[in-house]
């Protein structure tokens, strides 16, 4: 498995976008392919947030993650965020998400950020294993989420 900047492998947008839209359909029913593609295209950066990475094996996209200025509406006071962690279902439980998270964390630290945030509805145990700590409970689109934090 390799992890590359999405900017270097934009061909993966066409397979990732539909999978992400389908995965989050119950939480973000109004999202269209056009809006997801536009959001992903905004992440085609290397040294300016938002930045996205794609995990891949050869020409197959396995998953992606991003480093964003903001990720949770109403918490614009917190920055930056690990967000958009997604692994295609057939590649889960193989360390893909863990590797993507490490890449995002390393970039955040290299940009001199001291604290990194994320929010999750259901992956608290994964992030806890990666050294993240529960910081605060919140709501996202009416759903309970945990805001988690990791210090450099």
Secondary structure as a PSIPRED ss2 file (coil, helix, strand):
# PSIPRED VFORMAT (PSIPRED V4.0)

   1 X C   1.000  0.000  0.000
   2 X E   0.000  0.000  1.000
   3 X E   0.000  0.000  1.000
   4 X E   0.000  0.000  1.000
   5 X E   0.000  0.000  1.000
   6 X H   0.000  1.000  0.000
   7 X H   0.000  1.000  0.000
   8 X H   0.000  1.000  0.000
   9 X H   0.000  1.000  0.000
  10 X H   0.000  1.000  0.000
  11 X H   0.000  1.000  0.000
  12 X H   0.000  1.000  0.000
  13 X H   0.000  1.000  0.000
  14 X H   0.000  1.000  0.000
  15 X H   0.000  1.000  0.000
  16 X H   0.000  1.000  0.000
  17 X H   0.000  1.000  0.000
  18 X H   0.000  1.000  0.000
  19 X H   0.000  1.000  0.000
  20 X H   0.000  1.000  0.000
  21 X H   0.000  1.000  0.000
  22 X H   0.000  1.000  0.000
  23 X H   0.000  1.000  0.000
  24 X C   1.000  0.000  0.000
  25 X C   1.000  0.000  0.000
  26 X C   1.000  0.000  0.000
  27 X C   1.000  0.000  0.000
  28 X C   1.000  0.000  0.000
  29 X C   1.000  0.000  0.000
  30 X C   1.000  0.000  0.000
  31 X C   1.000  0.000  0.000
  32 X C   1.000  0.000  0.000
  33 X H   0.000  1.000  0.000
  34 X H   0.000  1.000  0.000
  35 X H   0.000  1.000  0.000
  36 X H   0.000  1.000  0.000
  37 X H   0.000  1.000  0.000
  38 X H   0.000  1.000  0.000
  39 X H   0.000  1.000  0.000
  40 X H   0.000  1.000  0.000
  41 X H   0.000  1.000  0.000
  42 X C   1.000  0.000  0.000
  43 X C   1.000  0.000  0.000
  44 X C   1.000  0.000  0.000
  45 X C   1.000  0.000  0.000
  46 X C   1.000  0.000  0.000
  47 X C   1.000  0.000  0.000
  48 X C   1.000  0.000  0.000
  49 X C   1.000  0.000  0.000
  50 X C   1.000  0.000  0.000
  51 X E   0.000  0.000  1.000
  52 X E   0.000  0.000  1.000
  53 X E   0.000  0.000  1.000
  54 X E   0.000  0.000  1.000
  55 X E   0.000  0.000  1.000
  56 X E   0.000  0.000  1.000
  57 X E   0.000  0.000  1.000
  58 X C   1.000  0.000  0.000
  59 X C   1.000  0.000  0.000
  60 X E   0.000  0.000  1.000
  61 X E   0.000  0.000  1.000
  62 X E   0.000  0.000  1.000
  63 X E   0.000  0.000  1.000
  64 X E   0.000  0.000  1.000
  65 X E   0.000  0.000  1.000
  66 X E   0.000  0.000  1.000
  67 X E   0.000  0.000  1.000
  68 X E   0.000  0.000  1.000
  69 X C   1.000  0.000  0.000
  70 X C   1.000  0.000  0.000
  71 X C   1.000  0.000  0.000
  72 X C   1.000  0.000  0.000
  73 X C   1.000  0.000  0.000
  74 X C   1.000  0.000  0.000
  75 X C   1.000  0.000  0.000
  76 X C   1.000  0.000  0.000
  77 X C   1.000  0.000  0.000
  78 X C   1.000  0.000  0.000
  79 X C   1.000  0.000  0.000
  80 X C   1.000  0.000  0.000
  81 X E   0.000  0.000  1.000
  82 X E   0.000  0.000  1.000
  83 X E   0.000  0.000  1.000
  84 X E   0.000  0.000  1.000
  85 X E   0.000  0.000  1.000
  86 X E   0.000  0.000  1.000
  87 X E   0.000  0.000  1.000
  88 X C   1.000  0.000  0.000
  89 X H   0.000  1.000  0.000
  90 X H   0.000  1.000  0.000
  91 X H   0.000  1.000  0.000
  92 X C   1.000  0.000  0.000
  93 X C   1.000  0.000  0.000
  94 X C   1.000  0.000  0.000
  95 X C   1.000  0.000  0.000
  96 X H   0.000  1.000  0.000
  97 X H   0.000  1.000  0.000
  98 X H   0.000  1.000  0.000
  99 X H   0.000  1.000  0.000
 100 X H   0.000  1.000  0.000
 101 X H   0.000  1.000  0.000
 102 X H   0.000  1.000  0.000
 103 X H   0.000  1.000  0.000
 104 X H   0.000  1.000  0.000
 105 X H   0.000  1.000  0.000
 106 X H   0.000  1.000  0.000
 107 X H   0.000  1.000  0.000
 108 X H   0.000  1.000  0.000
 109 X H   0.000  1.000  0.000
 110 X H   0.000  1.000  0.000
 111 X C   1.000  0.000  0.000
 112 X C   1.000  0.000  0.000
 113 X C   1.000  0.000  0.000
 114 X C   1.000  0.000  0.000
 115 X E   0.000  0.000  1.000
 116 X E   0.000  0.000  1.000
 117 X E   0.000  0.000  1.000
 118 X E   0.000  0.000  1.000
 119 X E   0.000  0.000  1.000
 120 X E   0.000  0.000  1.000
 121 X C   1.000  0.000  0.000
 122 X C   1.000  0.000  0.000
 123 X C   1.000  0.000  0.000
 124 X H   0.000  1.000  0.000
 125 X H   0.000  1.000  0.000
 126 X H   0.000  1.000  0.000
 127 X H   0.000  1.000  0.000
 128 X H   0.000  1.000  0.000
 129 X H   0.000  1.000  0.000
 130 X C   1.000  0.000  0.000
 131 X C   1.000  0.000  0.000
 132 X C   1.000  0.000  0.000
 133 X E   0.000  0.000  1.000
 134 X E   0.000  0.000  1.000
 135 X E   0.000  0.000  1.000
 136 X E   0.000  0.000  1.000
 137 X E   0.000  0.000  1.000
 138 X E   0.000  0.000  1.000
 139 X E   0.000  0.000  1.000
 140 X E   0.000  0.000  1.000
 141 X C   1.000  0.000  0.000
 142 X C   1.000  0.000  0.000
 143 X E   0.000  0.000  1.000
 144 X E   0.000  0.000  1.000
 145 X E   0.000  0.000  1.000
 146 X E   0.000  0.000  1.000
 147 X E   0.000  0.000  1.000
 148 X E   0.000  0.000  1.000
 149 X E   0.000  0.000  1.000
 150 X E   0.000  0.000  1.000
 151 X E   0.000  0.000  1.000
 152 X C   1.000  0.000  0.000
